[in-house]
Amino acid sequence: MSKSLKEILSTPIKDTTVSEIRLQVVVGLPLPLIFINKLFFVHLELYLYLILQYLNLEYSHVI
């Protein structure tokens, strides 16, 4: 069963897979900037999609 982004980000690291930990690190760092900047907030869905595409390409051997 696929986890939602919110579930992945709220799961303790010891209970996550390597790919989920990478997602926590990549998504967790820029989140405050997204919520401060409304332009980023409007494009949040696209931004997260691009991150997931990057992770899929960059770490395809891990996932």
MOJOGI-V954570 format. One record per helix or strand. SS is the DSSP state (2 for helix, 1 for strand). FROM is the first residue (numbers start at 1). LEN is the number of residues. If there is no record, write none. Layout:
BEGIN
ss: (SS & SS)
from: (FROM & FROM)
len: (LEN & LEN)
END
This chain:
BEGIN
ss: (2 & 2 & 2 & 2 & 2)
from: (5 & 13 & 18 & 38 & 44)
len: (6 & 3 & 19 & 5 & 15)
END
